[in-house]
Structure formats: C-alpha cells, structure tokens
C-alpha cells in the first residue's frame, strides 16, 4: 500500500468516527481523574497499613 492511498483511506475512515461532545469529554476526563485520585488514596492507605504492620512485627 502506498502512502498516498493510506492517507486517503484514513481520511475516509475518520469521517465515520463519532466524536464526543465537549461536555462528554469534560465528564469522562473528570471521571478518569477522580478514579485515579481515589485509587492512589486507597493504595496509599494500604501501603501505610502494611508498613505499620510489618514495622510492628519486626519491632522497628
């Protein structure tokens, strides 16, 4: 396949894509950030609990 043909077919396929609205994009981005923050907090708490537990077992 030649480069020109590839670009032409890609442009044609891009016309069939349904893009999200600005509001949907903001909502989805906010959801991703929110889930990431919650996941980070949960992992931090679990890490802290394991660190304290291991520290008490080892007597540190």
C-alpha positions in Angstrom: 0.0 0.0 0.0 1.3 3.4 -0.9 1.5 6.3 1.5 -1.0 8.5 -0.5 -3.5 5.7 -0.6 -3.1 5.1 3.1 -3.7 8.7 3.9 -6.8 8.9 1.6 -8.3 5.8 3.2 -7.5 7.1 6.7 -9.3 10.4 5.9 -12.3 8.5 4.7 -12.5 6.4 7.9 -12.2 9.5 10.1 -15.4 10.8 8.6 -17.2 7.8 10.1 -15.9 8.5 13.6 -18.4 9.8 16.1 -16.6 12.3 18.3 -17.8 13.0 21.9 -19.1 16.5 22.6 -17.2 18.9 24.7 -19.4 18.2 27.8 -18.9 14.4 27.4 -15.1 14.9 27.1 -15.0 17.0 30.3 -17.2 14.4 32.1 -15.1 11.5 31.0 -11.8 13.3 31.8 -13.2 14.3 35.3 -14.2 10.6 35.9 -10.7 9.4 34.9 -9.0 12.0 37.2 -11.4 11.1 40.1 -10.9 7.4 39.8 -7.1 7.9 39.6 -7.1 10.0 42.8 -9.3 7.5 44.7 -7.1 4.6 43.5 -4.0 6.5 44.6 -5.5 7.2 48.0 -6.6 3.6 48.5 -3.1 2.3 47.6 -1.5 4.8 49.9 -3.7 3.7 52.8 -3.0 0.0 52.1 0.8 0.7 51.8 0.7 2.6 55.1 -1.2 -0.2 56.9 1.3 -2.8 55.6 4.2 -0.7 56.6 2.9 -0.2 60.1 2.1 -3.9 60.4 5.5 -5.0 59.1 7.2 -2.5 61.4 5.4 -3.8 64.4 6.2 -7.4 63.5 9.9 -6.6 63.0 10.0 -4.4 66.1 11.0 -1.2 64.4 
